[in-house]
């Protein structure tokens, strides 16, 4: 999973967002929901949605959007070395 943010740099840190904050958001909003889970059985969003790489990237975007607001630019899900799904919002 690769999440890309874009926005103004904080003049004191040179970052768009504190990386510890981003890491916490990713853990709470994504990893805790899907890590070591059977997506179809354990994740309500995939009970009726086929968990393709495209649908997972789309769902992760919507999980992250409330916390990352206008900073969220792109979600990439790397399924294999040669297959990546990218979602950039609606």
C-alpha positions as CSV (number, residue, x, y, z in Angstrom):
1,X,0.0,0.0,0.0
2,X,1.3,3.4,-1.0
3,X,-0.6,6.6,0.1
4,X,0.4,9.9,-1.5
5,X,-0.4,13.2,0.1
6,X,-0.1,16.6,-1.4
7,X,-0.5,20.0,0.1
8,X,1.4,23.0,1.6
9,X,4.6,22.2,3.5
10,X,4.7,23.1,7.2
11,X,7.5,25.7,7.3
12,X,8.9,24.4,10.5
13,X,9.1,20.7,9.5
14,X,9.2,20.8,5.7
15,X,6.5,18.1,5.7
16,X,3.0,18.0,4.4
17,X,2.0,15.9,7.5
18,X,3.8,14.6,10.5
19,X,4.8,11.0,9.6
20,X,4.0,9.6,13.0
21,X,0.4,11.0,12.6
22,X,0.1,9.5,9.1
23,X,1.4,6.2,10.4
24,X,-1.2,6.2,13.2
25,X,-4.0,7.0,10.8
26,X,-3.0,4.2,8.4
27,X,-2.8,1.7,11.3
28,X,-6.2,2.7,12.7
29,X,-8.1,3.3,9.5
30,X,-6.6,0.5,7.3
31,X,-4.2,-2.0,8.8
32,X,-6.3,-2.8,11.9
33,X,-9.3,-3.5,9.6
34,X,-7.6,-5.8,7.1
35,X,-4.3,-7.2,8.4
36,X,-4.6,-11.0,8.8
37,X,-8.3,-10.9,8.0
38,X,-10.5,-12.8,5.6
39,X,-11.7,-9.8,3.6
40,X,-15.0,-11.4,2.5
41,X,-15.9,-12.6,6.0
42,X,-14.3,-10.2,8.4
43,X,-14.5,-6.8,6.7
44,X,-18.1,-5.6,6.3
45,X,-17.3,-3.5,3.2
46,X,-16.4,-6.6,1.3
47,X,-19.3,-8.8,2.3
48,X,-21.0,-7.8,-0.9
49,X,-18.1,-6.2,-2.8
50,X,-15.5,-8.4,-4.6
51,X,-12.1,-7.5,-3.0
52,X,-10.2,-6.9,-6.2
53,X,-7.2,-4.7,-5.9
54,X,-9.2,-1.9,-7.5
55,X,-12.1,-2.2,-5.0
56,X,-9.7,-2.4,-2.1
57,X,-7.9,0.8,-3.2
58,X,-11.2,2.5,-3.6
59,X,-12.4,1.4,-0.2
60,X,-9.1,2.4,1.5
61,X,-9.4,5.9,-0.1
62,X,-12.9,6.2,1.5
63,X,-11.6,5.0,4.9
64,X,-8.7,7.6,4.8
65,X,-10.5,10.6,3.3
66,X,-12.2,11.8,6.6
67,X,-8.9,11.8,8.4
68,X,-6.7,13.1,5.6
69,X,-9.2,15.5,4.1
70,X,-7.8,17.6,1.2
71,X,-4.2,16.2,1.7
72,X,-5.1,12.7,0.3
73,X,-4.1,12.5,-3.3
74,X,-3.6,8.9,-4.2
75,X,-3.9,5.3,-2.9
76,X,-1.9,2.7,-4.7
77,X,-2.4,-1.0,-3.9
78,X,0.4,-3.2,-5.2
79,X,-1.1,-6.6,-5.7
80,X,1.9,-8.1,-7.4
81,X,5.2,-6.8,-8.8
82,X,3.4,-6.1,-12.1
83,X,-0.1,-5.3,-11.0
84,X,-1.0,-2.1,-9.2
85,X,-4.4,-0.5,-8.6
86,X,-4.4,3.3,-8.3
87,X,-7.3,5.4,-7.0
88,X,-7.3,9.2,-6.9
89,X,-10.8,10.0,-5.7
90,X,-14.0,11.0,-7.4
